[in-house]
Amino acid sequence: MATEKKDLDWGNLSFAYQPTDFSYASEWKDGAWDEGGLTEDHSITLSECAGIFHYCQEVFEGLKAYTTAGGSIVAFRPDLNAERMHDSAERLEMPPFPKDRFIDAVREVVAANAAWVPPYGSGASLYVRPFMIGSGDVIGVAPAPEYHFHILVTPVGPYFKGGLKPIKLCIATYDRAAPHGTGNIKAGLNYAMSLKSTMDAHRAGFAENLYLDSESRTYVEETGGANVLLVAADGTLVVPKSHTDSILPSITRRSLVQVAQDLGIAVDERPVEWAEVKGGAFVECGLCGTAAVISPVGEIHEGDEVVTFPAGHDEMGPVMTRLRETLTGIQDGAIEDEHGWVYKIV
Ligand SMILES: *Cc1c(COP(=O)(O)O)cnc(C)c1O
């Protein structure tokens, strides 16, 4: 039975919250997760003493469900989101939501909201946001005694409405992640502390900040919500790596590294000094994450100094374009999914 789609202007949706028919909810109490299930209630009622309000136990994920050319509703590599959320939860002393149940919950909530999954070709998708919070009461500093796992879904429009125009970044004056801290997990706390520098960057006319490692301010790390990719003059894809484990393991980045290898592009994952970038070692730069796959970067500013990427300054460069088209082709079903990344929901 074909689902009657909601009457929305899919191609013109923004990235704003739009409640759908169902969310998914499960609670952890007395040492175990309950059965969980769909709910039409999109609110969560908590005690004023819930752990989330005081000691910030919160982790989240972000993935997209979308319609392929063949008409299936699919998600991209939800197993990696399940795994990453498991790791994030452990780092904050939260009980991980079982990985197989995470995937089942994503499937269940997306299938129940099939009418909200944008049609193929609209460029829009259903954004899936699993999150977990400490919901039990705590006043002394300790992990909360109870937790909520919740998935909300909301339709979002195409990321690039005006085409893939290269953006400008600036080197952040604040740090994002402490060495060996929480930069490698997906937790709201990392975002709270980056909002000031993000807004400062926006007020100064930049799309995003580029953070250097906070230990030495020598190495390129990432932006507030996306990993960095660089292309050297000889065409090698160079992927910044952290000595201090403070870069978030982006699923898009890990997929693009595999795509590059499949395409015969040399890949070098290593610490990258900001001085190399300033010295003109790279001809293209991009940011990668679920939302945009790759956003091209044309310039990075540090005070009055400007670094430009000659092969990707006016429009997305050839290597970034090839990587992006290949990955989006695999996602849409136009290119064979050799690695089994596209997970069929309906
Ligand atoms: C979510 C996120 C990314 C991108 O990860 P994807 O899995 O590719 O969406 C990159 N950096 C940070 C800090 C993030 O929170």
The ligand as a Gaussian input file, in Angstrom:
#p B3LYP/6-31G(d) Opt

LIG

0 1
 C       27.748000      15.111000      13.805000
 C       29.074000      15.763000      13.694000
 C       29.865000      15.648000      12.538000
 C       29.389000      14.940000      11.299000
 O       29.182000      13.585000      11.489000
 P       28.314000      12.727000      10.450000
 O       28.221000      11.402000      11.096000
 O       29.051000      12.694000       9.175000
 O       26.995000      13.432000      10.318000
 C       31.120000      16.228000      12.551000
 N       31.568000      16.917000      13.616000
 C       30.833000      17.070000      14.738000
 C       31.407000      17.834000      15.868000
 C       29.560000      16.506000      14.817000
 O       28.843000      16.656000      15.924000

